[in-house]
Amino acid sequence: MTLNFVEIPTAGGGWFKPAEVKDAAAFLIEVNSYEAQRPTPNGPKDSALCDITVFKDRESLEKLAPEINKGMRVEQTLLARDLEKVVGAATIVRLDQVPPKRPGAHPAWVWRPVTDATVRQKVIEYAKAREAAVSAAVAEAPDFD
């Protein structure tokens, strides 16, 4: 029997704070789950539980040395709702802000696709290398059957 390893999604990674990573070159977002109107102390919020890999600058992209955040909760409305359609999959994006529609309101954070082919290729290269390392580790694990 082949083992199928699955990680249990937990919110151990804290909350996603766009202002702290607004200038990142790219994000690899793997969406584990989505909850519409999840109860929180600040009222119900749309929420996505994700593993977020942050390539903070071109250097981390070139070295394939990102910051990895497992089990991070995204609760900014537009960001979370965009991730609803990505549950069980991954996407490569960057952050942007759009001006508010009402005077005096805060600008909204939104995901934008990464259009730079070099950046996309580097993120894909990282993801493939990571998957290959996991496959190699599983192949080297002893078979107890």
C-alpha positions as CSV (number, residue, x, y, z in Angstrom):
1,M,0.0,0.0,0.0
2,T,1.4,3.4,-0.9
3,L,1.1,6.1,1.7
4,N,-0.5,9.4,0.7
5,F,0.9,12.1,2.9
6,V,-1.3,15.1,3.5
7,E,-0.6,17.9,5.9
8,I,-3.4,19.1,8.2
9,P,-4.1,22.8,7.5
10,T,-3.6,24.9,10.6
11,A,-3.4,28.6,11.2
12,G,0.0,28.4,12.8
13,G,1.4,30.9,10.4
14,G,-0.5,33.8,11.7
15,W,-2.3,36.4,9.6
16,F,-1.2,37.7,6.2
17,K,-0.3,41.4,6.5
18,P,0.0,42.9,3.0
19,A,1.7,46.1,4.1
20,E,4.7,44.1,5.4
21,V,5.4,42.4,2.1
22,K,3.9,44.9,-0.4
23,D,7.2,45.2,-2.4
24,A,7.7,41.4,-2.8
25,A,8.8,40.3,-6.3
26,A,6.3,37.4,-6.2
27,F,4.1,35.1,-4.1
28,L,3.5,31.4,-4.5
29,I,0.2,30.9,-2.8
30,E,-1.1,27.4,-2.2
31,V,-4.7,27.6,-0.9
32,N,-5.7,24.9,1.6
33,S,-9.2,26.0,2.4
34,Y,-11.7,28.9,2.2
35,E,-14.5,29.9,4.6
36,A,-17.1,32.5,3.7
37,Q,-18.1,34.7,6.6
38,R,-15.9,32.9,9.2
39,P,-16.8,34.1,12.7
40,T,-14.0,36.3,14.2
41,P,-13.8,38.6,17.2
42,N,-14.2,41.5,14.7
43,G,-17.3,40.1,13.0
44,P,-17.6,37.6,10.2
45,K,-14.9,37.7,7.5
46,D,-14.2,35.7,4.4
47,S,-11.0,33.7,5.1
48,A,-8.5,31.6,3.2
49,L,-6.0,29.3,4.9
50,C,-2.9,29.2,2.7
51,D,0.8,28.3,2.5
52,I,2.4,31.5,1.3
53,T,5.9,31.5,-0.2
54,V,7.2,35.1,-0.4
55,F,10.1,36.1,-2.7
56,K,10.8,39.4,-1.1
57,D,13.2,40.7,-3.7
58,R,15.0,39.8,-6.9
59,E,17.9,38.4,-4.9
60,S,15.8,35.8,-3.0
61,L,14.2,35.0,-6.4
62,E,17.6,34.4,-8.1
63,K,18.8,32.3,-5.1
64,L,15.5,30.4,-4.9
65,A,15.5,31.3,-1.2
66,P,12.1,32.6,-0.3
67,E,10.3,33.1,3.1
68,I,7.9,30.2,3.7
69,N,4.8,30.7,5.7
70,K,2.7,27.6,6.4
71,G,-0.9,27.9,7.5
72,M,-1.2,31.6,7.1
73,R,-4.7,33.1,7.2
74,V,-5.8,35.7,4.6
75,E,-8.8,37.8,5.8
76,Q,-8.6,40.9,3.7
77,T,-11.9,40.7,1.8
78,L,-10.8,41.0,-1.8
79,L,-7.6,39.0,-1.3
80,A,-9.5,36.1,0.4
81,R,-12.4,36.1,-2.1
82,D,-9.9,35.9,-5.0
83,L,-8.4,32.8,-3.4
84,E,-11.7,31.0,-3.1
85,K,-11.4,29.6,-6.6
86,V,-7.8,28.4,-6.0
87,V,-8.6,25.9,-3.2
88,G,-6.4,22.8,-3.6
89,A,-4.2,24.5,-6.2
90,A,-1.5,27.2,-6.4
91,T,-1.1,30.6,-8.0
92,I,1.8,33.0,-8.7
93,V,0.9,36.6,-7.9
94,R,2.1,40.0,-6.7
95,L,0.3,42.6,-4.5
96,D,-1.1,45.9,-5.6
97,Q,-3.5,48.5,-4.2
98,V,-6.5,50.1,-5.9
99,P,-7.8,53.5,-5.0
100,P,-10.9,53.6,-2.8
101,K,-14.3,54.1,-4.4
102,R,-15.5,56.3,-1.6
103,P,-13.7,59.5,-0.4
104,G,-11.9,58.9,2.9
105,A,-11.8,55.1,2.6
106,H,-8.6,53.1,2.6
107,P,-7.1,51.7,-0.7
108,A,-7.9,48.0,-1.1
109,W,-5.2,45.3,-1.5
110,V,-5.6,43.1,-4.6
111,W,-3.7,40.2,-6.2
112,R,-2.2,40.9,-9.6
113,P,-0.9,38.2,-11.9
114,V,2.9,38.1,-12.3
115,T,3.4,39.2,-16.0
116,D,7.2,39.1,-16.0
117,A,8.0,35.7,-17.6
118,T,11.5,35.5,-15.9
119,V,9.9,35.9,-12.4
120,R,7.2,33.3,-13.2
121,Q,9.8,30.9,-14.4
122,K,11.9,31.3,-11.3
123,V,8.9,30.6,-9.0
124,I,8.0,27.6,-11.1
125,E,11.6,26.4,-10.9
126,Y,11.5,26.7,-7.1
127,A,8.2,24.8,-6.9
128,K,9.5,22.0,-9.1
129,A,12.8,21.7,-7.1
130,R,10.8,21.6,-3.8
131,E,8.5,18.9,-5.2
132,A,11.5,16.9,-6.4
133,A,13.1,17.1,-3.0
134,V,9.9,15.8,-1.4
135,S,9.6,12.9,-3.9
136,A,13.2,12.0,-3.3
137,A,12.7,11.9,0.5
138,V,9.6,9.8,0.2
139,A,11.4,7.4,-2.2
140,E,14.3,7.0,0.3
141,A,11.9,6.3,3.2
142,P,11.9,2.7,4.3
143,D,9.0,0.5,3.1
144,F,7.5,-1.4,6.1
145,D,5.2,-3.6,4.1
